[in-house]
Amino acid sequence: MTNDFEGKVVLITGAGKGRGRALAEEFAKRGASVAANDISPVNVDGLVAQSGGRIKAYVDDVAKKVAAQSIVNQVEDDFGRIDILINHAAVEPRVALLDMDEWDWHRVLDVNLTGAFLMMQSVGRVMRAKGSLSEDLAGVIINLISARPLDVQNEAAYNASMAGLVALTRSGAYEMSSSGIHIHAVGTDIEKFHQAESSVPSDFMEAVMFLCRSTLNGQIVNAAGK
């Protein structure tokens, strides 16, 4: 394992489980300092304990503006900058459209889409002011997406949030490139959104690592693997 992210600061939302946790572990192995956010301390305590000091927990709800800004401020205070942001925090209530109440609908969009927006905005400002990921880049933001088939029941709110996140990624990549910030989306089952150069690896983990070192921008990657 190479230390290709030695000295870099990576903030991952929803880092307590699934792909967020796997990426936190991988970045730490590759030398990065990892700020692991999750809404539940139980989800990140073990991750921090096993990291050898490479991972620090930040427990708060990214769907709330004050909380999201607090996370970013704390990470900036602790590490001085943020080089990479991975948006992984997401909820999936699995409630039928005709039975879903307004709270469920709002919570899905608040976490999956608004949370990503708030983090992109707050972290993007830090990157613009202090970013130094490489000579050519102030920072990289990657939104993690996992779509569901449209013919599966009880996924309407979740799929709406994921489609919105793809659109937010594309618009953000265009708008923030002038500040030296590149934005991508990497996910599974998003063939219909796929728009990536052939040089981007097809494996999920390697696609993320590649994009965090690449000068490409606005890649929407349908990846395989865990």
Steps between C-alpha positions, in 0.01 A plus 500: 500500500642837400464814707366696203276714723759573768437843650158542338181568696188305401152571640245219455134533596310189599835335575371259763366236261522355151705667231564807715668284763694302239630822346597640840707189567658509154597866513650448846704205370626724221627762744215752515360665809131407494217701655221243539153645537194305604178585680560214746814474716451123520565476128837675510646408841639168380628656178699758696631245749645282225657783298825552686425869537428558131123544541314748719122498556265793446147414612221720365215518247612627159139572405497801735682814383641597839615145568659464156687826541609395848649178363696688236620761750620230740687312227661821378602589857647154555683455169527846346335408170289240317637343182232241418130477586307175461121537537363162607235583763161371385171361628253270325160461672349251250146634527249475216432832327128490584574427867797731555445790734657838447761448774643192328517681167674802647743293706617307193557815296648687797765236569571365152486821299497807725769348723725453198428856386582647841825307525602583142437868566675522838794278408529664159554836666779354712657339194481824305676688779755242615495205263823339387416146395750530215663763286191513280223431752362674806289197584284210382141421599345161429130427549422132551185379328314170504187503290215250513306358202202716412271196493567419868239617747561729800806676355346818354644747751842337501524488120387860474779603737762301309398648164516843658848426631620412150368833373658685794832330422493607137405860576748523786783363286437773244461784749785417739769406249603866477593478869718196439242258643402188306181308575401146403232240574586133546240232553341173408193430286526843338561385144251753366705784652844366407719762337867431566827483313629153416804560721286489817518154664177297508559373855328716762790544742759558231271742315475719811875487564575577135268800486651645817837514323378585149462830320172378345182680601128422498530122465182299565626146555293183504738277696507136598605344828455593862 
